[in-house]
């Protein structure tokens, strides 16, 4: 079993990504928020970032850091582990034989370097996903071709159409 | 009567000379002048009015000084010594004669100001037999106005010269009080009225009174009676004057009451508004809560499951890899690591082979051991599959659920916004409401005054009756006192004759007036329903010849005062057409012809259709060439196609105005352009 465990600490958003997540999530304001909680953005952003192969560098613009606390992270750790496992498996499958890639994915991080490498990959996809979500949900304005009248709903449904399997 | 041509020189927007020759063809009797907005269509209508009557506008709020007749461009080119001339020449003809009316005015400029000063006005008129225009006679310039007024009665100019803007006025031409008089002129009743006025109605200067004054008597008694009669007559005149004043006030109060009641009528739904407002507020709050709830469902669903759904392609690819790897390397079924450990411990395989350290057998067993539960990978592979299946199961219907939740949000947001809009509209309406108490108070006051004045009027009428009775008595007494001379007898006979004549005329007048009123009313309704296919509306004249529009309601027809622009125009148009038809019939009767005469006044219309819908334009336009022997229309180019008048057009013109230039010019066109 892996000696290093992921997602056992606070998760922080910095710079422009902190600003973006704060616009994607307004706590308890259901008319304006796209996500129930900040923590819900992480798996979504990770999946979308990975699917579009969109990674983004960390940004350290002076914006108030947004933090998801450990307790919430632990609640979704299992799902995040699963996503990370898929990421390692699928990303490595490009370079090494499938069997090795699968082994790597299930063995997890054996060294500090591996741990940081995987962690970094995950975070880059999350940041890329956040940028994508921001563009598709916050920036985009619903147009008359959309099936839905209300802007937020229209954007969510366009996102659904794009990413849900047919 | 037809207009043959109009020639304008430097008249308002038209610099230099412009002439329009109107179609005098009996079939193609329409002349159309097309132009875009603001190029000067109305100016031509004004040229007609000025040419005929020397006045530009019938609008009472504006005097002729408000208009500069001289073209601005011409004025700008003038210096202190130059002179400029404005003229309008109208040539008209009937079956026998040609009339040339020429009105001119000379201008100087108060240089360097842009002010024109007129210094010589002239009106000349020439009448000649048709075909012999060179001969004929000049009408004395003092008489010219009078002759023009006979040919084109100014009072009727509301009916044959219109500009579209005034069509929607409260009454035709905005001259409410004159409609009845105008109708009387047209129908010939005004001459009855004049005769009756002359005979008796004007009072102390009337024929009958003067005749009576010729009769003489003897002695103080007679003189006293005569003095008393004069006194009574003066009293009657005084009372009549008071009644006239009261009538004016009564009319004002009636108008005021009608206006106020209309305000109440328009706002009668305030109470309904208020309760609706309250309901809507409650509805809005619950809809708002519903919206938030629906948003909540959508956001929660989305936050919880969407990423699992979106991860589906990753899961599929991952599962495929895992299955490929597992398919090749799958552990021996039901075997566990402990089984291998047992074999190793026993030192002999189940096939009997002895297991030596570092032997290939041991290596083989150790590798096998790696894939057996609970070794890491084996169990994790299973774990991966289980998680993948769980995610799949959780999101099996997620897409449909999202769509349903989104639809719910959409529906509730729409409903909420509709309610908000309705509320805003109602609140706006409520803001505009006025103080009803105040209006009702005013109505009460006006009605009270109306009542008081009516009583006063009744009282005065009573007094007049008393005076008249007293006068009758006095005259009886005077008759007895009268000197029995031949001279008196002669005047007595004349008085009686005049009284008889007056009696006959007033009876005739009353009968004819009633008949004309009924006929006109019938005809106006026929015309209205012929022109505008409206089953639920009709129009009617009241006793003062005001045109009312009635709407069908459950309790029969009821007057509607709140009319749309189109309805007002349609209503007035039906009236105008009726008047024109009537005058035509009247003339035919007068000349004892069975066939309805074709000689009537031409109709000159300025922008009549600008406020009408396409369908109504057609309905109105198609009756024009039938009701008048000549129709001259100035209108917007874009509206022409709706008139359907192409087959009636005998002459067409276009007004051109270069955007760079301040003046317009008129160009004859071969057809409609």
Contacts between the chains, C-beta under 8 A, distances in Angstrom:
chain1	res1	chain2	res2	distance
A	1	B	376	5.9
A	30	B	292	5.3
A	30	B	295	4.1
A	30	B	296	4.4
A	30	B	299	5.6
A	31	B	291	6.9
A	31	B	292	6.1
A	31	B	295	5.5
A	33	B	299	6.0
A	34	B	299	6.9
A	34	B	302	7.5
A	35	B	299	6.9
A	35	B	302	7.5
A	35	B	303	5.0
A	36	B	299	5.5
A	36	B	300	5.4
A	36	B	303	4.0
A	36	B	304	7.7
A	37	B	303	6.9
A	40	B	303	3.8
A	40	B	304	7.6
A	43	B	307	4.2
A	43	B	311	8.0
A	44	B	303	7.7
A	44	B	306	6.2
A	44	B	307	4.2
A	44	B	310	7.1
A	46	B	307	7.6
A	47	B	307	4.8
A	47	B	310	4.8
A	47	B	311	4.6
A	47	B	314	6.9
A	48	B	307	8.0
A	48	B	310	6.4
A	50	B	314	6.6
A	51	B	310	6.8
A	51	B	311	8.0
A	51	B	313	6.7
A	51	B	314	6.9
A	78	B	387	7.7
A	79	B	308	7.8
A	82	B	384	7.6
A	82	B	387	5.0
A	82	B	391	7.6
A	83	B	307	8.0
A	83	B	311	6.6
A	83	B	314	7.7
A	85	B	318	7.6
A	85	B	384	6.8
A	86	B	311	7.3
A	86	B	314	4.7
A	86	B	315	6.8
A	86	B	317	7.8
A	86	B	318	4.5
A	87	B	314	7.9
A	89	B	318	5.5
A	89	B	321	6.0
A	89	B	322	7.8
A	90	B	314	6.4
A	90	B	317	5.7
A	90	B	318	6.4
A	90	B	321	7.6
A	93	B	321	6.3
A	98	B	321	5.1
A	98	B	324	6.0
A	98	B	325	6.2
A	99	B	325	5.0
A	99	B	328	7.4
A	99	B	329	7.6
A	101	B	321	6.8
A	102	B	321	5.6
A	102	B	322	5.9
A	102	B	325	4.5
A	102	B	377	7.9
A	102	B	381	7.7
A	103	B	325	7.9
A	103	B	377	6.5
A	106	B	376	6.6
A	106	B	377	5.0
A	106	B	380	4.3
A	106	B	381	6.9
A	106	B	384	7.5
A	107	B	376	7.0
A	107	B	377	7.5
A	148	B	406	6.0
A	148	B	407	8.0
A	148	B	410	5.0
A	149	B	410	5.3
A	149	B	413	6.7
A	149	B	414	5.8
A	150	B	409	6.1
A	150	B	410	5.4
A	150	B	413	4.4
A	150	B	414	7.8
A	152	B	295	7.9
A	152	B	409	8.0
A	153	B	298	6.9
A	153	B	406	4.8
A	153	B	409	4.8
A	153	B	410	5.5
A	153	B	413	7.5
A	156	B	298	7.1
A	156	B	302	6.2
A	156	B	402	7.6
A	156	B	406	6.6
A	157	B	402	7.3
A	157	B	403	7.1
A	157	B	406	5.2
A	160	B	306	7.1
A	160	B	309	8.0
A	160	B	399	6.8
A	160	B	402	5.6
A	160	B	403	7.7
A	163	B	306	7.9
A	163	B	309	7.5
A	163	B	310	4.1
A	164	B	309	5.2
A	164	B	310	6.6
A	164	B	312	7.6
A	164	B	398	7.8
A	164	B	399	5.1
A	165	B	309	7.5
A	165	B	312	4.6
A	165	B	313	6.4
